[in-house]
Amino acid sequence: MAEAWPVPLEGITETVVTTLGPNDRWNVAALGLHAPDGDGLATARTWGRTRTWRNFGERGEGYVQFTTDPLDFAEAALTVREEAEPVLSSADAWARATVERIEDGEDGGTQWVEWALEPVETGIERETVPTLDRATGAVVEATVAASRLGVSGYDRADLERRLEYFADVVDRCGGECDRAAMAVVREHSSWDG
């Protein structure tokens, strides 16, 4: 039976998703969740033959998590991270969602798959007072730029300029966790910054 998402969705909400792999460990990855459209289903797109793509196809579900932890997000976006449990300790809320492949294609030589996600179980771990944080936003944008460095169709010099700017924002505005997250971006990408 479908549930409502535990948070309101607008535009694209950056989340962390865990999917169960063939080794019975939960793969941790970043996932941009598109707000429901006319049919009421949220969607997400996987790019390439990733662990998330494989696990969605084989298992038909995953745990979508809403977190503001920049380090967990950076590790999800740029590293191979596996956990014993599906819900991260940093998750403020989560939804176990079924997934259904609804469309696929290729863009710039990279395969993509569009998935419809429907929450079937949800949880709210903690309620927080929202704040705006420039450094955490810069980390999220840096992970996007870093993940596109080797993709044809993107200008490397432009991406590196963006990364320099985001790193400067983190240096000026960030705390310890933001700086650790930017270190993950540097370590796990081809950026020399």
C-alpha positions as CSV (number, residue, x, y, z in Angstrom):
1,M,0.0,0.0,0.0
2,A,1.4,3.4,-1.0
3,E,2.3,6.0,1.6
4,A,2.9,9.7,1.3
5,W,6.5,11.0,1.1
6,P,7.6,12.0,4.6
7,V,8.6,15.5,3.3
8,P,7.1,17.8,0.7
9,L,8.8,17.4,-2.7
10,E,9.3,20.3,-5.1
11,G,11.5,20.5,-8.2
12,I,14.5,18.2,-7.6
13,T,15.2,17.1,-4.1
14,E,18.7,15.8,-3.5
15,T,18.6,12.6,-1.5
16,V,20.7,9.6,-0.6
17,V,19.4,6.2,-1.6
18,T,20.5,2.8,-0.3
19,T,19.9,-0.3,-2.4
20,L,20.6,-3.9,-1.5
21,G,23.4,-5.4,-3.6
22,P,24.1,-9.0,-4.4
23,N,26.6,-9.1,-1.4
24,D,23.6,-8.3,1.0
25,R,25.2,-4.9,1.8
26,W,23.4,-1.6,1.2
27,N,25.0,0.5,-1.5
28,V,24.8,4.3,-0.7
29,A,24.4,6.7,-3.6
30,A,23.1,10.2,-4.4
31,L,19.8,10.4,-6.1
32,G,17.9,13.5,-7.4
33,L,14.2,12.9,-6.7
34,H,11.9,14.8,-9.1
35,A,8.6,15.9,-7.5
36,P,5.5,14.0,-8.6
37,D,3.9,15.2,-11.8
38,G,0.4,14.7,-13.1
39,D,0.3,11.0,-12.3
40,G,1.4,11.5,-8.7
41,L,4.6,9.5,-8.9
42,A,8.1,10.9,-8.1
43,T,10.8,10.0,-10.6
44,A,14.6,9.7,-10.6
45,R,17.1,9.0,-13.3
46,T,20.2,6.8,-13.1
47,W,23.1,7.5,-15.4
48,G,25.2,4.6,-16.6
49,R,25.5,1.0,-15.4
50,T,25.8,1.9,-11.7
51,R,25.1,-0.2,-8.6
52,T,21.9,1.8,-8.0
53,W,20.8,1.0,-11.6
54,R,21.6,-2.7,-11.1
55,N,20.0,-3.0,-7.7
56,F,16.8,-1.1,-8.7
57,G,16.4,-3.5,-11.6
58,E,17.1,-6.6,-9.6
59,R,15.4,-5.7,-6.3
60,G,12.7,-3.2,-7.4
61,E,13.2,-1.0,-4.3
62,G,15.4,1.2,-2.3
63,Y,15.5,3.5,0.8
64,V,15.3,7.2,-0.2
65,Q,16.8,9.3,2.6
66,F,16.5,12.9,3.4
67,T,19.6,14.3,5.1
68,T,21.4,17.6,5.4
69,D,24.8,15.9,6.2
70,P,27.2,17.2,3.5
71,L,29.8,14.4,4.2
72,D,27.3,11.6,3.8
73,F,26.0,13.3,0.6
74,A,29.5,13.7,-0.9
75,E,30.4,10.1,-0.1
76,A,27.2,8.9,-1.6
77,A,27.8,10.9,-4.7
78,L,31.4,10.1,-5.3
79,T,32.6,7.0,-3.5
80,V,31.6,3.3,-3.3
81,R,30.1,3.1,0.2
82,E,28.3,0.1,1.6
83,E,26.5,-0.3,4.9
84,A,25.0,-3.2,6.9
85,E,21.7,-1.3,7.5
86,P,19.6,0.5,4.9
87,V,18.9,3.8,6.9
88,L,21.9,6.1,7.6
89,S,22.2,7.7,11.1
90,S,22.1,11.1,9.4
91,A,18.7,10.6,7.8
92,D,16.1,13.0,9.2
93,A,13.4,11.1,7.3
94,W,13.3,8.1,4.9
95,A,11.0,6.2,2.6
96,R,11.3,2.6,1.4
97,A,10.1,3.0,-2.1
98,T,9.3,0.5,-4.9
99,V,10.8,1.5,-8.3
100,E,9.5,0.8,-11.8
101,R,11.5,1.4,-15.0
102,I,9.4,3.8,-17.1
103,E,11.7,5.0,-19.8
104,D,15.3,4.7,-20.9
105,G,17.6,6.2,-23.5
106,E,21.1,7.5,-24.2
107,D,22.6,11.0,-24.0
108,G,26.1,11.8,-25.0
109,G,27.0,8.1,-25.1
110,T,25.7,7.5,-21.6
111,Q,22.8,5.2,-20.9
112,W,20.1,6.5,-18.6
113,V,17.0,5.0,-17.1
114,E,14.0,6.9,-15.7
115,W,12.4,5.2,-12.6
116,A,9.0,5.9,-11.0
117,L,9.3,5.7,-7.2
118,E,6.4,5.0,-4.8
119,P,6.9,5.0,-1.0
120,V,5.5,2.0,0.7
121,E,7.0,2.6,4.2
122,T,8.2,5.8,5.7
123,G,9.8,7.1,8.9
124,I,10.7,10.4,10.4
125,E,13.8,10.1,12.6
126,R,13.9,13.7,13.8
127,E,12.3,17.0,13.2
128,T,14.6,19.9,12.7
129,V,14.4,23.6,12.3
130,P,15.5,24.3,8.7
131,T,18.4,26.7,8.0
132,L,20.0,27.9,4.9
133,D,23.7,26.9,4.6
134,R,25.8,28.1,1.6
135,A,28.6,25.7,2.2
136,T,26.4,22.6,2.2
137,G,24.8,23.8,-1.0
138,A,28.2,24.4,-2.5
139,V,29.2,20.8,-1.6
140,V,26.1,19.4,-3.4
141,E,26.8,21.5,-6.5
142,A,30.5,20.4,-6.3
143,T,29.5,16.7,-6.4
144,V,27.5,17.3,-9.5
145,A,30.3,19.2,-11.3
146,A,32.9,16.6,-10.2
147,S,30.8,13.7,-11.4
148,R,30.6,15.2,-14.9
149,L,34.4,15.9,-15.3
150,G,35.0,12.9,-17.6
151,V,31.6,13.0,-19.4
152,S,31.7,14.1,-23.0
153,G,29.4,17.0,-23.7
154,Y,30.6,18.9,-20.6
155,D,33.3,21.5,-20.8
156,R,36.0,20.5,-18.3
157,A,37.4,24.0,-17.9
158,D,34.0,25.3,-17.0
159,L,33.4,22.5,-14.5
160,E,36.8,23.2,-12.9
161,R,36.0,26.9,-12.6
162,R,32.7,25.9,-10.8
163,L,34.6,23.5,-8.5
164,E,37.1,26.3,-7.6
165,Y,34.2,28.6,-6.8
166,F,32.4,26.0,-4.7
167,A,35.6,25.2,-2.8
168,D,36.0,28.9,-2.0
169,V,32.5,29.0,-0.6
170,V,33.2,26.0,1.6
171,D,36.4,27.5,2.8
172,R,34.8,30.8,3.7
173,C,31.4,29.6,4.9
174,G,31.7,26.0,5.9
175,G,32.2,24.1,9.1
176,E,34.2,21.0,9.8
177,C,31.7,18.6,8.1
178,D,31.5,20.8,5.0
179,R,35.3,20.8,4.7
180,A,35.5,17.1,5.1
181,A,32.9,16.7,2.4
182,M,34.9,18.9,0.0
183,A,37.9,16.8,0.8
184,V,35.9,13.8,-0.5
185,V,35.2,15.7,-3.7
186,R,38.9,16.4,-4.2
187,E,40.0,12.8,-3.4
188,H,37.4,11.0,-5.4
189,S,37.3,13.0,-8.6
190,S,39.8,13.9,-11.4
191,W,39.8,17.5,-10.3
192,D,43.2,18.9,-9.3
193,G,41.8,21.6,-7.1
